[in-house]
Amino acid sequence: MRYDPDRAALVFAQAARIGLQSPPAWDGDRISTATFTPEGAYLGRVLPGRGFALAHDLRAFGITRGIPGVFERTRVQKMREKWDAWLPSLSPGDQDRAYRHRGVERVLMDSERAAIHLLAVSPEVLAAKSLAAAITTYDGIINARANGKAMDATYSKTSLTTVAQAFSTLWRAGGLPVAGSYTNIPTGAVHDRATVGSWGGIGDPGGSDKKYWRTIGYGATSAIDWGILVDLLVCAGNINAAITTSQSITSAALTRQYGSTAGAGVMVTFEVTTALGTGTGTFSLTSYTDQDGNTGAVSQTGTSVASAIANRLVPTGAATDVAVPWIALASGDFGVRAISTFAFSAAHTAGVIALNMAYPLAFIPGLASNLYVERDSTTQIDGLTELVNVSQVVGCLTWYLQTNSTTTGSFRAFARTCSG
């Protein structure tokens, strides 16, 4: 298949920017998210905090120059070979320095980790993480679905007004499922598949089974640049955007876990629920608990634009940049367990926002309007995507969309799942 080099380069740059501007969950807990072409072919993995690992070389797409934050397959492989040849020549003491220490954990800097570490000219790096699956063959999928363990679900949302190149959420859009809502601060509420507004029709696995995506796809009557399927773990509404005093959130405790620790890979964003007033806002999580259970952490500063419309996600990126919705955490943190307090340092004249603590499950680039794009995880290199880990409860699933124009259009999605 022939690709438009300019369009392909834009997609790769956007994927790298999403990774680079996300908290460093790849460095911290080997968490990554597979990415696919609109035709369903495996493209690579978004590495939160590090960039984008491309499963091909850029020249395969007609691109002759490197793209910041994009790690090409051949370059990574060559660096891996050099590392494998070099490591045995080290003294025992130098070999010990090739380990990454995190508390009592001692993780070998293997060739893949070292390769991207050296190519990025950065501190230590951990490899992408794939969750172990109870179903390990395609026959297992066929058997599970043939024995009543298939659950397929549709999703249909009415059009929302958006801002081109910015992320919005479909959580409160009407349709199927019906519009969701938020429980006010303090505390908010844990969300799961039973929460009103969650993508329904996908039940908990039951017993010792696990739950997996088989395929997931979407289409809209407007062009979508990126669709991010997320699990809304904890949400809290009624955060006042017009005051600069500290606001107590005391978020409910997480009940689902995807990484090796609670909170690993959990991102934080905010939905505008009442349009913001004039003035640029600046805000931060003034006290949160990180992925290791350390309390009192303070995030970096996020921004919100004047007169931001409802359903838009903040923080927002610069006008010339990809508007990655996650707030940047304190240096070294790669996830959030709980949030205690929040404050605007520069407030708007009006407006209300709602906290979203979310775990991204899939990044899917879009095409033009009125086209359906689908990823088939069973035929791709990353294998099945597990819907729950540690917990046996399917999450509260919804979509974040980066639109190409000023509307989401009528949005449709379809998923096939199985248990086993």
N, C-alpha and C positions, 0 to 999 in steps of 0.2 A: 504494500500500500504506500502511496506517496503522501507526504505531509507538507503542509505549508510551513517552511522553516520559521517564518516570523511568528505565526500563531503558536507553533510548538515551543519556541523559545519563550514566549509570553507565559504559557502554561507552566513550563519548568521554573521560570523565575518566580511566578506566583507561588508554586509549591514550595520552593526554597524559602521564600519570604515568610510563608505561613509557619514553616518549621523554625526558622531563625527567630521569629518574634514570639514563639510559644515558650512557656517555661521548660527548662531542660530536662524533660522526663526521659529522654533517650540516654543522656549521660547518667542520670540518676537511677533509673530502674529498667533500662533496656526497652522502654515502651516506644512503639512506632505504629504507624497506620498505613496499610497498603493503599496504593493509588492505582487507578485503572484508566485506560483510554475510554472514550465514549463507546467504542466497539466491544469493550469488555476485556481487552488484553492487559496483562500485568505491566505496569509502567515503572513502578518503584515504590519507595516507602518514604513518607514524611517522617523525619526524625525531629521530634520536638526539642527545640533549643539548638539544633545542629544544622538543619537544612533539609536537603532532599537527596536520597540515594537512588540514582537512576539505574534501572536494570539493563540499560543499553549504553552505547556511546552516542554522544551528541551528533556525530557525523551521520549516524543512521537516519537522522531527521533532517539532514542537509544543513546542520549548524556547524560552523567552522571555528567559532570562538567559545571559550569557556564562559560559564554563567556562574557568578558568585553564589556559593552555597549549594551548588549541584555537584554531586560526586559521581563521576562516570564509572561504568563497570570495569573497563580495561585498566584505567588508572588505579582503581582500588585493588584489582587483582595483582597488578605488577608490584604495588607497594606491599601487598600481603606476602608475595614471594620473597621480596627482599627481607622482610621481617623474619620469616621462617628460616632464612639462611643465616641471619645475623644473630638471632637469639641464642643458639647453642654455643656461640663463641664467647658469650659473656661469662664473667666470673659469677660465682653463687651470689655475691652481694649485689652485683648489678642486675642479675636475674630477679632478685627479690624486689628491686625497684620497678620492675616491669609489672608488679601487681598494684592494683588499686585498693586502697584501704578505706572502708566506710564502716566505722564502728568495729564490731567483731568480724565483719565480713571481709574476706580477702579474695578478690576476684582477679584472675589472670587476665592481663592485657593480651588477648589472643590476636591473631594476625589481622582479622577483620577490624577489631577495635583499634588496633595500632595503626592500621592503614589510614583510616579516616582521621584518626588523631593527628597523624603526620601530615596528611594532605590539607587538613584544616588549620594546621599550625596552632593547635589549641591544647588545653589541658586534657586530662584523661577522658576516654570515651568508652562507652559500653555498647555491645552489639544490640541490634534490634531484637525485640522479644516477641516470640509467638507462643501463645498459650497451648499447652498440651491438650490434645483432643482425645476423647473416649472413642469417637468414630475415627478410624484411621484409613479407611479405604472407601472407594466409591461404592463398592458392594454394600458397605455398612450404611451408606446413605439410602441406597435403594431398599435395603431391608427395613430400615427404620420407617421410611415413608410408606412402604407396603404394609406395615404392621400398625398402622394407625397413629404414627408419631410425626405426621406431617401437619404443619399449620402454616397456611399461606394467608397473607393479609393485604388489603388494599388501603390506600390513603388518598384523600382528595380534599384540597383546600381551595377556598375562594381567593381571588386575587387581592393582594395588598399593595398599597402605594409604598414605594421604596425610594432610596437614593442610589443612583448608578455607582457601581464599584464598592458599595458599602454592604455590610452584612446586616440582615434582618432575620427575625425568627418567626416561624409559623405557629408558635405555641398558642397564641390567642386568636388566630384566624378561624373563621367559621368553616364548617364543612364536616368531613368524616375523617377523624373524630371531631366532636364538637369542640368549641373553643375552650382552652384551659384557663386557669386563673391562678392567683398567688395567695398564700396565707401571709398576713402582714408580719413585720418585725414587731417585737423580738421573736426569735426562734424560727419563724417560717415553718416549713414542713418538709419531711422526706417525701419524695415522689417515687412511684413505681408504676408498673403496668396498669394497676387499678385506679390510678389517679385520673380524674376527668381531664381529657385533653391528650392523654397518651395514645400513641398508635396502638389500637386494640387488635384483638384477634390472635394474639400470640401469647399463649398461656405459659405458666411456669413449667419446667421440665418434669418435676416430680421424681420421687425416689432418689436413686443415685445417678440418674441421667443428667446429661448436660444439654444445653440448648445452643443451636448454631444457625447462623445465616447460611442459606444456600445461594440465593441470588437476591440482589436488591437493585432497583432501577427507578428512574423518575423521568418525567417530561413536563413541560409547561408551555403555555401559550406565549410566554416571553422568554428571551434568552437568559439562561442562568450560567454564570461563569463557574461557580463552585457550589456544590451541595455538601453540607457536612451533616451526617446523621449522628446525633448525640444522645446520650443517656443523661437526662436531668436527674441528678442525685438528690440535691437539696435546693430549694428555692425560698425566697423571702421577698415580699412586696412592701410597698408604701415607704420607700426610702426617699426622703425629701431632698430634692436637688436645689432648693432655694435657701438653704441654711449652711453655715460653716461649722456649727457645733457638732461634736461627736454624736453619732447615732449608734445605739446598741443593736446589734444583730443577733448575737448569741445563737448562731445557726444550729439547727437540729443535727444530731450525730449521724454520720454516714452509716448506711446499712448494707451497701454493696461495695465490692472491692475488685479491681481489675489487675493492679500491680501486685508486687510482693508485700507491700504495706498499704494500710488504709490511707487513701488520699493520693497515692502515687499516680501521676498523670491526670489528676483532677484539675481542670481549668476553671477560671472564674471570669464571667462576663456579666453585663447588666442589660436588661431590656428597658427601653423607654416605654413606660405605660401611660404617662401623660406628657404631652409634648413639652420639651424644655423651652425655657424663656431665652431672652437675649444673653449675650456674653458667653465666652468660652469657659467651660468648667474644667477644674482640675481636682482630682480626688485620689484617694488611696485606701487600701485596707490598713487601718491604723493598728490593728491587732488581730493576727490570725495564727492558727496552729498548722505547722508545716507537715509534710509527709512522714517525718520521723517523730512527730509528737512534740516538737519544740513549740512552746507557746510564746506569745508576745511579738511575733515577727511582724514587720511592716513592709508592705508591697512598695514597688516603685509607683510613680505617679501616672495616672491615666488621664486622658482628656476626653471631653465631650463637646460637640460643636453647638453653636448657638442655634436655637429653634429646631433641634433634632426632633424628627417626627416619631410618633408612636410606632412600636414594633422594631425600631432600629436598635442595634446592639452597640454598646459603648464599653470600653474605650474605642476610639476611632483612630485610624492611622492618618498620617499626613496626606494632604490632597494628592500628592504625586506618588503615594505609596499604596500598597495593598492594605486595606483596612482590616487587619487581623483583629478579631474581637476580644482576645484574651488580655487580661491585665498582666503586666510583667511582675513577677514575684521578687522577693528579696534574692540577692545573688546566691546562687547555689541551690535554691529551692526548686523542686520540680513537681509540686503538688500541694493540695490544701485539704486538711481534715476538717477544719472548722473555722468560722470567722466570728470574732467577738465584737469588734467595733469598726466603723467606717466613717469617713468624713470628707466633705468637700473643702478644699483649701481656697478655691475660688468658685463661688456658687452661681447658678443661673437666677434669673428673676422669677422663675416658676418651673414646675415640672416634678415628676415622680419617676423613679426607676425601681427595678426589681432585680434582686440577686439571682444569678444562675450559677450553681456549681455543677459542671457538666464534664462528662468523659466522652471524647470523640471516638466513634466507632468506625466511621468510614468517611473518606474524602473522595468525592466523585466529580470530576470536571464536567461541565456541560458543553453543549453545542448550540446550534441555533434554536430558535423557537419552534414549537410543534414537532420536536423530535424526542424519541424515547431512548435513554441510555441506561445500560444495565451492566453490573459487574456480577460475574459468576465465580464465587470464591472457591468452589469445588474444583475448578479446572485451572486455577492459578497457582503460582508457586508458593504463596503464603498459606494456602489451604483454607479450611473452614475458619470463620470468625465466631468465636464463642460470645454469646450474649451476656452471660453472667459468669463470674469467677468468684469462688469462695461462697458467695450467697447463692441460694437456689431460687431467687426471685428475679424475673425478667424486669428490666428497667423501664423507666418512663421515656419513651422514644419520641423524638421530634426532630425537626430539620432547621438548620441555620442555612440561609441562602445568600450568596453574593450575586446580586443581580447585575445584568449588563445594561439595564435601562431603569426606568422609574416605576417599574411594577414587577411583581413576581409572576403575573399572569395566573391563570387557573393551573394549579400544581397537582400532579398525580404521581403516586408512587406505588410500587408493588414489591412484595417480598415473599420469598419461599424460605421456610425454616424446617428443621427437623430436630428431634431429640434422640439421644442414644448414649 
